Amino acid sequence: MIYIVIAIVTFLALILYGAMSRRRVYKEIDRLEAWKMQIMNRPLTEEISKVKGMAMIGETEEKFEMWRQEWDEMVTTQLPNLEEDLFDAEEYTDKYRFKKAKSILAGVSQSLEKIDLRIKEITSEINELVTSEELNREEIVEAKEKLQETKKYYLTHIRALGQTAPIFDKELDEIKALIETFESLTVQGSHLEARQRLVESLNRISDCKTKMQGVPELLVILQSDIPNSLKELSVGFTEMEQQGYVLHHIGIEKEISSLKDLNDQALNKVLELELESAQKDMDETVQKMDQLYEMLENEVHSKQFVISEREVFFSNIQDLHDRIENLKQETQIVSSTYLIEQNEAEMQKKIEKLFHKLQSRFLIIEDSIDEKRESYSVIREMMEEMQKQMEELQRSQKVYEEMLHNLRKDELETKQSLRGLRKKLLEARRMVQKSNLPGLPEHYLITIGKAEEYIIEVSKKLDEKPLEMSDVSYVLNKAHEAVNEGYEETSKMIENAFLAEKLIQYGNRFRSSYQSVSVRLIEAEIAFRNYQYEDALEIAASAIESVRPGILKEMEINLKSHV
């Protein structure tokens, strides 16, 4: 039973495969049949008939016959044979010989493709022939007119063309011969070849006219302008040497000889009508000639610069010398008073060393000018470089001068501050004298004495040789602290004494009424007589505040208002 089922399934599969294969092959047969019919319906006959309107001679007749025969061969033989091949393929398909049918169809497809391609080529060739014939009829008139215009231009400018005139004359004759060949080929029906001759004629006419227009200018420049410029350059060079210019570095003779050779090379190219290459050589000649002129002009400008700046440089060198000498003396003076850092001392040595180099450089420059050892352009470069070095030296000198000034500035500021501290301390003493205090407490005397000692120490530091400003600044800060502390303590002490005395006087009115107040006031008086003014104020204030609250605050306000 299983084998029967397998056999049935296999049979059905074969039937299905056969049906699908037949459908695909029939579809391909239909496609090729449609392609064949499309080819047969091509209007190639109409395309070929376009040629009939032309003179049927020579090449035109040959091509017409060839195209007609090829089309007849396609329609009467090749396409019918392909039709039979399609029938054969259909029969093989009906017999399930698919491989054979596909092989035949592949051959048919290749044949149709070749026929189709050839039909397109024939159509293109026909269009080219017909178009060429039409264009030839139109453009031959234009070619003859342009040739006539070019001949007229040639005759008008023959003298300006110089030695190239025979070349252009020959070229015009050859172009005329080309046109005659074109006409001969046209009469023979060879329109395509005639087309080539006509296009060549038009191109050569255009090229000939362009070269005729370019040659005269090139000849004038190469035969007259450049040689004259080179001659002027040589004369100018000689005159400058006679005027004292040093120009050996330019090598003018060699350069001019090289430029003459390059100019002759460009001229030969013009005579051979190689104008593009000649133009490049001419441009190179002009460019190099301009460079030589620029070098000579640079020498003239450099001489003006050197002559005008020589005295300025000399004056600057002298000024620098004087300033460095002054700086050296000032350094000696300052170093006897101040301790100058190692790097700052080295700066002064470096400045002197740079100046000596500049002096030597300027002597070399002067010697080069006087002995004419170098060109002015080289000397100018030396002077410009020296100018940069001088500016750098001036900057270093200024920095060093500012450093010395800053050292003296710190000393002056310190002395000014010291005078201010002494004045402030003296003011504190006057305040004490005016207050008529019975005496001064021990701790106050210590504070004032400490301030006086710091002031004395600052004065001693300022007298030390060399002067170390870092030590002076340290002691000066201590003096500021001590004097400010003494001044503030003086003000506070006088204020406390004044308030204590006023409170004791004010409290006398309460002695008889308040025993405790009387006792405390006696204690305050004892503290006052012992110069303990702050303690006296506290005792008196606490006693009176008990019976007259706010009295201390009121007295403080009155005191500030009075002050």
C-alpha positions in Angstrom: 0.0 0.0 0.0 2.9 2.3 0.9 4.6 1.7 -2.5 1.3 2.4 -4.3 0.9 5.8 -2.4 4.6 6.7 -3.2 4.1 5.8 -6.8 0.9 7.9 -7.0 2.6 10.9 -5.3 5.6 10.6 -7.6 3.4 10.4 -10.7 1.4 13.5 -9.5 4.7 15.4 -8.8 6.0 14.6 -12.3 2.7 15.7 -13.9 2.9 19.0 -11.8 6.6 19.5 -12.7 5.8 18.9 -16.4 3.0 21.4 -16.4 5.0 24.1 -14.7 8.0 23.6 -17.0 5.7 23.7 -20.1 4.2 26.9 -18.8 7.6 28.6 -18.4 8.9 27.4 -21.8 5.7 28.6 -23.5 6.0 31.9 -21.8 9.6 32.3 -23.1 8.4 31.3 -26.6 5.7 34.0 -26.5 8.3 36.6 -25.4 10.7 35.7 -28.2 7.8 35.6 -30.7 6.8 39.1 -29.6 10.4 40.4 -29.9 10.7 38.9 -33.4 7.4 40.6 -34.5 8.7 43.9 -33.0 11.9 43.6 -35.1 9.9 42.8 -38.2 7.7 45.9 -37.7 10.7 48.2 -37.3 10.5 51.1 -39.8 14.0 50.4 -41.1 12.8 50.5 -44.7 11.7 54.0 -44.1 15.0 54.9 -42.6 16.9 53.5 -45.5 14.7 55.4 -47.9 16.0 58.6 -46.5 19.2 58.0 -48.3 17.3 57.9 -51.7 17.0 61.7 -51.5 20.8 61.9 -51.7 23.0 61.5 -54.8 23.3 57.8 -55.2 26.9 57.6 -56.1 30.1 56.4 -54.4 30.0 55.7 -50.7 26.3 56.7 -50.4 25.3 54.1 -53.0 27.5 51.4 -51.5 26.1 52.0 -48.0 22.5 52.1 -49.3 22.8 48.8 -51.1 24.6 47.2 -48.1 21.9 48.4 -45.7 19.0 47.3 -48.0 20.6 43.8 -48.5 21.1 43.4 -44.8 17.5 44.2 -44.1 16.3 41.9 -46.8 18.4 39.1 -45.4 16.9 39.7 -41.9 13.3 39.7 -43.2 13.5 37.0 -45.7 16.0 34.5 -44.2 17.1 35.2 -40.6 13.7 36.0 -39.0 11.8 33.1 -40.8 14.5 30.7 -39.7 14.0 31.9 -36.2 10.3 31.3 -36.6 11.0 27.7 -37.5 13.3 27.4 -34.4 10.4 28.6 -32.2 8.1 25.9 -33.7 10.7 23.3 -33.0 11.0 24.4 -29.5 7.3 24.3 -29.1 7.2 20.6 -30.4 10.1 19.6 -28.0 8.1 21.2 -25.1 5.0 19.2 -26.0 7.1 16.1 -25.8 8.5 17.2 -22.4 12.0 17.6 -23.9 12.5 20.8 -22.0 16.3 20.8 -22.1 16.4 20.7 -25.9 13.7 23.3 -26.1 15.6 25.7 -23.8 18.8 25.3 -25.8 16.9 26.3 -29.0 15.3 29.2 -27.3 18.7 30.4 -26.0 20.0 30.4 -29.6 17.0 32.3 -30.8 17.4 34.9 -28.1 21.1 35.5 -29.0 20.2 35.8 -32.7 17.4 38.3 -32.0 19.8 40.3 -29.9 22.3 40.5 -32.7 19.7 41.4 -35.2 18.3 44.1 -32.9 21.7 45.6 -32.3 22.6 45.6 -36.0 19.3 47.4 -36.8 20.2 50.1 -34.2 23.7 50.4 -35.8 22.2 50.7 -39.3 19.8 53.4 -38.0 22.6 55.3 -36.4 24.8 55.0 -39.6 21.9 56.3 -41.7 21.3 59.2 -39.4 25.1 60.0 -39.3 25.2 59.9 -43.2 22.1 62.1 -43.6 23.1 64.5 -40.9 26.7 64.8 -42.2 25.3 65.6 -45.7 23.0 68.3 -44.2 25.7 69.8 -42.0 28.2 69.7 -44.8 25.9 71.8 -47.0 25.5 74.3 -44.2 29.0 74.5 -42.8 31.0 74.6 -46.1 29.7 78.1 -46.7 30.9 79.1 -43.2 34.3 77.4 -43.7 34.9 79.3 -47.0 33.9 82.6 -45.4 36.2 82.1 -42.4 39.0 81.0 -44.7 38.6 84.1 -46.8 38.5 86.3 -43.6 41.7 84.6 -42.3 43.5 85.2 -45.6 42.5 88.8 -45.5 43.8 89.1 -41.9 47.0 87.4 -43.0 47.6 89.8 -45.8 46.9 92.8 -43.6 49.2 91.7 -40.8 51.9 89.9 -42.9 54.6 92.3 -41.8 53.7 92.0 -38.1 53.9 88.2 -38.5 57.6 88.4 -39.4 59.4 85.1 -40.0 56.2 83.2 -39.2 54.4 84.5 -42.3 55.5 81.7 -44.6 54.3 79.1 -42.1 50.9 80.7 -42.0 50.9 81.0 -45.9 51.6 77.3 -46.1 48.9 76.5 -43.5 46.3 78.5 -45.5 47.2 76.6 -48.7 46.8 73.3 -46.8 43.4 74.4 -45.5 42.3 75.4 -49.0 43.4 72.0 -50.3 41.4 70.3 -47.5 38.2 72.2 -48.6 38.9 71.2 -52.2 39.2 67.6 -51.0 35.9 68.0 -49.1 34.2 69.1 -52.3 35.6 66.2 -54.3 34.5 63.7 -51.7 31.1 65.3 -51.6 30.7 64.9 -55.4 31.8 61.3 -55.0 29.1 60.7 -52.4 31.6 60.2 -49.6 29.8 62.4 -47.2 31.2 60.9 -44.0 34.8 61.3 -45.1 34.0 64.7 -46.4 32.6 65.6 -43.0 36.0 64.7 -41.4 37.8 67.0 -43.8 35.4 69.8 -43.2 35.6 69.6 -39.4 39.4 69.5 -39.7 39.3 72.6 -41.9 37.2 74.6 -39.5 39.5 73.6 -36.5 42.6 74.6 -38.4 41.1 77.9 -39.6 40.2 78.8 -36.0 43.7 77.7 -34.7 45.4 79.6 -37.5 43.5 82.8 -36.8 44.2 82.6 -33.1 47.9 82.1 -33.6 48.0 85.0 -36.1 46.5 87.2 -33.5 49.0 86.1 -30.8 52.2 86.0 -32.7 52.8 89.8 -33.3 52.6 90.7 -29.6 54.9 87.8 -28.7 57.4 88.8 -31.4 57.4 92.5 -30.1 58.0 91.4 -26.6 60.6 88.7 -27.3 62.5 90.6 -30.1 62.4 94.1 -28.6 60.9 94.6 -25.1 62.8 91.9 -23.3 66.2 92.5 -25.0 65.9 96.2 -24.3 65.0 95.6 -20.7 68.0 93.2 -20.3 70.3 95.8 -21.8 68.9 98.5 -19.4 69.3 96.1 -16.5 73.0 95.5 -17.4 73.6 99.2 -17.8 71.9 100.0 -14.6 73.9 97.4 -12.8 77.1 98.8 -14.1 76.2 102.3 -13.0 75.2 101.2 -9.5 78.6 99.4 -9.1 80.3 102.7 -10.2 78.3 104.5 -7.5 79.7 102.2 -4.8 77.0 99.6 -4.6 78.3 96.1 -3.7 76.4 93.8 -6.0 78.6 90.7 -6.4 76.0 88.6 -4.7 73.5 89.1 -7.5 75.7 87.6 -10.3 74.1 89.8 -12.9 76.1 88.7 -15.9 75.2 85.0 -15.4 71.6 85.9 -14.8 71.3 88.1 -17.9 73.0 85.4 -20.0 70.5 82.8 -18.7 67.6 85.1 -19.5 68.8 85.7 -23.0 69.0 82.0 -23.6 65.5 81.6 -22.2 64.2 84.4 -24.4 65.8 82.9 -27.5 64.2 79.6 -26.7 60.8 81.3 -26.4 61.4 83.1 -29.7 62.3 79.8 -31.5 59.1 78.3 -30.2 57.1 81.2 -31.6 58.7 80.8 -35.0 57.5 77.2 -34.9 54.1 78.4 -33.7 54.4 76.6 -30.3 52.7 79.6 -28.8 51.5 78.1 -25.5 55.0 76.8 -24.6 56.6 80.1 -25.8 54.2 82.1 -23.6 55.3 80.1 -20.5 59.0 80.7 -21.3 58.3 84.4 -21.9 56.4 84.7 -18.6 59.3 83.0 -16.7 61.8 85.4 -18.4 59.7 88.5 -17.3 59.3 87.1 -13.8 63.0 86.5 -13.3 63.8 89.9 -14.9 61.4 91.6 -12.4 63.1 89.8 -9.6 66.5 91.2 -10.7 65.0 94.7 -10.9 63.5 94.2 -7.4 66.9 93.2 -6.1 68.5 96.4 -7.5 65.7 98.5 -6.2 66.1 96.9 -2.8 69.7 97.8 -2.8 68.8 101.5 -3.5 66.2 101.5 -0.7 68.6 99.7 1.6 71.4 102.3 1.0 68.9 105.1 1.9 68.0 103.2 5.0 71.6 102.5 6.0 72.8 106.1 5.4 69.9 107.7 7.2 69.9 105.2 10.2 73.7 105.1 10.7 73.8 108.2 12.8 70.6 107.2 14.6 72.2 103.9 15.6 75.4 105.7 16.7 73.4 108.0 18.8 71.4 105.1 20.3 74.6 103.2 21.1 76.0 106.3 22.9 72.8 106.8 24.8 72.8 103.2 25.8 76.4 103.4 26.9 75.7 106.5 29.1 72.6 104.9 30.6 74.5 101.6 31.4 77.3 103.6 33.0 74.8 105.4 35.1 73.1 102.2 35.9 76.4 100.7 36.9 77.2 103.6 39.3 73.7 103.4 40.8 74.0 99.7 41.3 77.3 100.3 43.2 75.5 102.9 45.4 72.5 100.7 46.0 74.5 97.6 46.6 76.4 99.4 49.4 73.1 99.9 51.1 70.9 97.0 50.1 71.4 93.3 49.8 70.7 92.7 46.1 69.5 89.2 45.2 71.9 87.0 43.1 69.6 86.8 40.1 69.1 90.6 40.1 72.9 91.1 40.2 73.3 88.7 37.3 70.8 90.8 35.3 73.1 93.8 35.5 76.1 91.7 34.2 73.9 90.4 31.4 72.9 93.9 30.4 76.6 94.9 30.2 77.5 91.8 28.2 74.7 92.4 25.7 75.7 96.0 25.3 79.3 95.0 24.5 78.0 92.6 21.8 76.0 95.4 20.3 79.0 97.7 20.3 81.0 95.0 18.5 78.1 94.4 16.0 77.9 98.2 15.3 81.6 98.4 14.7 81.3 95.5 12.2 78.4 97.3 10.5 80.4 100.6 10.2 83.4 98.7 8.9 81.2 97.0 6.3 79.9 100.3 5.2 83.2 102.1 5.0 85.1 99.2 3.4 82.2 98.2 1.2 82.5 94.6 2.3 78.8 93.8 2.1 75.8 94.8 0.0 73.5 97.5 1.5 70.7 94.9 1.7 72.8 92.6 3.9 73.9 95.6 6.0 70.3 96.6 6.4 69.4 93.2 7.6 72.2 93.4 10.1 71.0 96.7 11.3 67.4 95.6 11.6 68.5 92.6 13.6 70.6 94.9 15.8 67.6 97.1 16.3 65.7 94.2 17.7 68.6 93.4 20.1 68.8 97.1 21.2 65.1 97.1 22.0 65.5 93.9 24.0 68.4 95.4 25.9 66.4 98.6 26.6 63.6 96.5 28.0 66.0 94.6 30.3 67.6 97.8 31.3 64.2 99.3 32.2 63.3 96.3 34.3 66.6 96.5 36.2 66.2 100.3 36.8 62.7 99.7 38.1 64.1 97.0 40.5 66.6 99.5 41.9 64.0 102.1 42.2 61.7 99.7 44.0 64.5 99.0 46.5 64.9 102.7 47.3 61.1 103.1 47.2 60.7 100.5 50.0 63.3 102.4 52.1 61.6 105.7 51.6 58.2 104.3 52.4 59.6 102.6 55.6 61.1 106.0 56.8 57.8 107.7 56.1 56.0 105.0 58.1 58.5 105.4 60.9 57.9 109.1 61.1 54.2 108.4 61.3 54.7 106.0 64.2 56.8 108.4 66.1 54.2 111.1 65.6 51.5 108.8 66.8 53.5 107.8 69.9 54.2 111.5 70.6 50.4 112.2 70.3 49.7 109.6 72.9 52.2 111.2 75.3 50.6 114.6 74.8 47.2 113.1 75.5 48.5 111.8 78.8 50.1 115.1 79.7 46.8 117.0 79.0 44.8 114.5 81.1 46.7 115.5 84.3 46.5 111.9 85.6 48.1 111.3 89.0 50.2 108.5 87.5 50.5 105.7 85.0 49.9 102.0 85.6 52.8 99.6 85.1 51.2 97.6 82.3 50.7 100.8 80.3 54.3 101.8 80.7 55.4 98.4 79.5 53.2 98.7 76.4 54.6 102.2 75.5 58.1 101.1 76.2 57.7 98.1 73.9 56.5 100.4 71.1 59.5 102.8 71.6 61.9 99.8 71.5 60.5 98.6 68.1 60.8 102.1 66.7 64.4 102.2 67.8 65.0 98.8 66.3 63.5 99.9 62.9 65.9 102.9 62.9 68.9 100.6 63.6 67.9 98.2 60.8 67.6 101.2 58.3 71.2 102.1 59.3 72.6 98.6 58.6 74.9 98.1 55.6 73.8 96.3 53.4 70.2 97.0 54.1 68.0 93.9 54.2 64.5 95.2 53.5 62.8 91.9 54.5 64.1 92.3 58.1 63.2 95.9 58.1 59.7 95.1 57.0 59.3 92.5 59.7 60.4 94.8 62.5 58.3 97.7 61.0 55.1 95.5 61.2 55.9 94.8 64.8 56.4 98.5 65.5 53.0 99.3 63.9 51.3 96.7 66.1 53.0 98.0 69.3 52.3 101.7 68.6 48.7 101.1 67.6 48.2 99.1 70.8 49.9 101.8 72.9 47.8 104.5 71.3 44.5 102.6 71.9 45.5 101.8 75.4 46.3 105.5 76.1 42.8 106.6 74.9 41.1 103.9 76.9 43.1 104.7 80.1 42.3 108.4 79.9 38.7 107.7 79.2 38.4 105.3 82.2 40.2 107.8 84.5 37.9 110.6 83.5 34.7 108.6 83.9 35.9 107.1 87.3 36.7 110.6 88.6 33.3 112.0 87.5 31.4 109.0 89.0 33.2 109.4 92.3 32.4 113.1 92.4 28.8 112.4 91.4 28.6 109.6 94.1 29.5 111.9 97.0 25.9 113.0 97.2 24.9 109.4 98.1 27.5 108.8 100.8 25.4 110.0 103.7 22.3 108.2 102.6 23.8 104.9 101.6 26.5 103.3 103.7 27.3 100.7 101.1 27.8 103.3 98.4 30.2 105.2 100.7 32.3 102.1 101.3 32.5 101.3 97.6 33.4 104.8 96.7 36.3 104.7 99.2 37.5 101.5 97.4 37.2 103.3 94.1 39.3 106.2 95.4 42.0 103.9 96.6 42.1 102.2 93.2 42.3 105.6 91.4 45.2 106.8 93.6 47.0 103.5 92.8 46.5 104.3 89.0 44.1 101.4 88.6 41.7 103.5 86.6 39.7 100.7 85.0 39.2 99.0 88.4 38.2 102.4 89.9 35.6 102.9 87.2 34.1 99.4 87.6 33.8 99.8 91.4 32.4 103.3 91.3 30.0 102.4 88.5 28.6 99.3 90.4 28.1 101.4 93.6 26.2 104.2 92.0 24.3 102.1 89.5 22.6 100.5 92.5 21.0 103.8 93.5 21.1 105.6 90.1 20.7 103.1 87.3 22.0 104.2 83.9 24.4 106.8 85.2 27.4 105.3 83.5 25.8 105.1 80.1 24.7 108.7 80.5 28.2 109.9 81.4 29.7 108.0 78.4 27.3 109.7 76.1 28.2 113.1 77.6 31.9 112.3 77.3 31.6 111.4 73.6 29.5 114.5 72.9 32.2 116.6 74.7 35.0 115.0 72.7 
